[in-house]
Amino acid sequence: MSTLTKRSRRSEAPAERWSNAEEKTEGTDEEQDTDSKSLRLTLMEEILLLGLKDKEGYTSFWNDSISSGLRGCILVELALRGRVQLEPQSSRKRKLLDRKVLVKSSAPTGDVLLDEALKHIKNTEPPEDVASWIELLTGETWNPLKLHFQMRNVRERLAKSLVEKGVLSTEKQNFLLFDMTTHPLTDSSEKERLVQRLQDSLLERWTNDWRRMSRRMLALILLAHAADVLENTLSSLSEERYDMVCLRSRSLLEANPDLESAKVTTPAEEMIWAVLAAFNRS
């Protein structure tokens, strides 16, 4: 009995510590990452906005990473909102991708895409790991029994959300053989602020310790790389500043997620590094 009690206490302590840490940083995270003029955008909306061509209103046809990148955003956004987390670490230290994704709270988020993914995760037994969820939500599975996990028309649904927020517009464009709905940028200031925040985090506000960055900005940098849209944010920089940003971002992107996860203080940080580990493996 005494042994079981001790194990129970050890497993509960990190959860309590993480809960307190999340409460303390919930407000400051948003304050660091946004200004008073910015809209409240999800990670998915921010990544799509970075990937969209401003005038044409669609993402590059050559970008085959943004679909899976957006699914990674969904997992991280759910973790940032306290809805999911990785299963607790055991006495035998397991790698991030060996741990399953568990539902921490099934309360609706108010976002249709997030709630759809949360429902899939909640109703799945046995639970899946991070890499599997990215593949399942993207539809990259050979198992016909799991095809229903695929989240369809994610880019179009995100674009419509940005239209409702006044950032994008909706047009029809003819591509010789077919017509396509496009979403050109209407509020350039919103994208400019987003790009500026990301650049500043790697320049003026750079810190050599990612633990001193806000969780949302850390996630944005790593996910922008995973979705192959990070380069889009750096084109306006001078050659010297561009080289500096590349060097600093590389220190994050080439870090070992399993080693970095040993430094985390919240479940959301664990999820961020687990998602990076999944993309590094693919």
N, C-alpha and C positions, 0 to 999 in steps of 0.2 A: 504493500500500500504506500509506504513512504517513497519508494522509487517512482511510482506512478505520479504521486503528488509533485515531486520535484520536476519531473519531465513536463508536467502540465504547466507549472509556473514558468519554466524556461521558455515554453512555446508561447505563453501569453505575454511575456514581458516585451518582446519586440513589437507586437501588435499595439500594445498600450503606448510604447514610445513613439511608434510611427503615427498613431492617431494624434498624439499631442503635437508632434512635429508638423503634421499636415494642418492642424488648426492654427498654428502660429504663422505658417507661411502662406496660408490660403490667400490672404489679402495682399501681402507684399509681393507675391508672384505676379499678380495682375498689374500692380502699380509699377513694377520694374519693366514690364513688357509692353504696356500700352500707355498712351497719353490721353488727355481728356477729350481729344477730338476723334480718337479712333473708335471704330465700331468694335463690338465684341464678336470676333470671328473664331470659329473652331479651327483646330489644326488642319482638318481636311480642307476647309475653305481657303485657308492661307496657302496651303501647298498648291491647290488648284489655281489660285490667283497668281502665284509665282510662275506656274507653268503655262498659263494662257498667253497667247499672242495678243497684244493690246488692241490692235485694229482689226485683226482677222477674227478674234473671238473663239479660237479653238487651240488645243494643245498640239505640239509637233507630232506629225504622223510617225516620226522616227523614234519617239519616246515610248519604249515598251516597258518602262519601269514605273510609270506613274500610277497604273492601276493597283499594283501590289503595294506601292508606297502609300496610297490612300487607305488601304486596308490596315496597314501598320499604324497610320494616324488614328484610325478608329479605336484600335486596342489601347493606344497611349492615352487618347482623350478619355476613354472610359476609366482608365486607371487614375488619371488626373482628377476625375470627378468622383473618385471613391467607389466606383461600381465593380471593378474587377481587380484582381491581384494574382500573383503567382502563389502556388501552394507553398506553405512554410518550408524553410530549409530543414533538413534532417541532420542527425548527428554525422551521417556520411555525406559530406559536402557534395551536392549534385550541381552540374552545370545548369545554366539558366534554361537551356532548351530541353533539359530533362524534366523540368518542373511544369506541371499543368496550370492552366488558367482557371481560376475559381471566381465565382460571383461573390462579391463582398456585400453588395446591396442591389436588389432588383428594382429599386424605386425608379420610375421613369425619369429620363433626363430632360425631356421636352424637345429633344432632337430626334427626328424620325429615323435617320440612319443609325444613330447610336442605340436607340431603343430596339431596332430590328436586330442589330448584332448582339446586344445584351440578351435578347430573348433566345437567340440561337445558342449562346454560351450556357445560359441557365438550363435549357432543356436537353443538353447533350450529356449523355452518360455512356461510357466513362468520359471524363473531361479530356480535352486535347491540349497540346502544348502551343506555344506562340507561333512557331513556324507552321504548324498544321493549320492554325486558324487563319493565318494570312493566305495560305493556299486555298483553303475551303471558301473563304469569303470572296476570293478572286475568281473561284470556279476552276482552279487548276487541280483537279483530282480525277483519277481514273475510276474511282468508285461511284457507280451510278446511284447508290443509295445515299450518297452525300452531296449530290448535285444541288439539292434544295437549299444548301447553305449559301450558295452563290448570291451575292448582293448585286442586283442588276441596275444598270443605268446610274451608277454612282456619280460619275462626272456631270451628267445632265441634271441630276437632282441637286447636286451642290451648286451648279451654275444657276439654277432657278432660285435657290436660296439667296445667292448673291444678287440676283435681279431684284428680289423682294427687298433687299437691304439697300438698293440703290447704287450698287457698285458696278453691275453689269447691265447690259440691255439684251434684247432678243431680236435676232434677224434671221432671214433665210438667205442662204448663199448657194449658188449653182456651181457644181463641180463637174460640168459636162455630162457625166453619166447619171448623176444623182443630185438631189437637193439636200442640204444639211442645215440644221438649225445651229446658228453660231451665237456667241455671247460676247460682243465687243465691250471693251472697258468704257464706262461712262464717267466714273469717279476716279480719275487718275491719282488724286491726292491720297486715297486709301492705300493703293498699291505702293505709292512712293513712300508713305510712312512705314509700311511693312518692310520694304527693301531697306530703308534707312535704319530701322531698328535692328535688322539682321546684320547689316554692315557694321553698325556701331558696336554690336556685341563682340565682333571679331577685331575691332580696331580700338576706338577710344575707351570702350567699357570692357575690354578684354581682361580676363583673369586667367592665370596659369592653372588654377584649380577649378574644375567644372562644378565642384560643390558650392562655389560662391556665385554661380550663375543661377538664374531662375530655372525651374524645371521646364517650364513651357518653352523658353528660348533654347535650352539644351536640346529638347525634343525637336524643335523647329529646324535647327541646324542639321541634326542627324537625319531627320526624315526628308528634308529638302535634298540631301545627298542621295538617300535611298530612292527617291522619286525622280532623280536626275534633273532637278530644277535649281540646284544651288548655283550652278554656273550662271543662270539667268540673272541672279541678283548682283553679280560681281562685274558685269560688263562695263558699268559706268566708272569703275575705279581706275586710277592711274596705274601704270605698270608697277611702280614701287609698292603701292598699297595693295594691289592685287596679289603680288608675290607674298606680302606679309599675311594677308588673309588666307591664302592657300596653305602657308606653313602652319598657321595657327589652327585652321580647321582640320588639317591632316593629323594634328596631335590628338584631336578628339576621335576622328574617323578611324584611325589606325590603333586606337587603344584596345586592349583586350577586355571585352565586355564582362567576362567572368571575373577578372581581377578587379575591374572597376565596381562591380556589383557588391564587392565586399565593403565598399565605403559608403553605401547608400544609407539614408536615414528614413526613407519613405517607400511604400510599395510602388508608388508611381515611378520613382527613379529606377527601381528594379525592372519595371516593365519597359522603360525607355531603353535600357541596355539589353534586355532580352530581344526587343525588336531589332536592334542593331545587329545582334548576334545572328538572328534569323536571316537578315539580308546578307551578312558576311558569308554565311554558309551557302546561300543559293547561287 
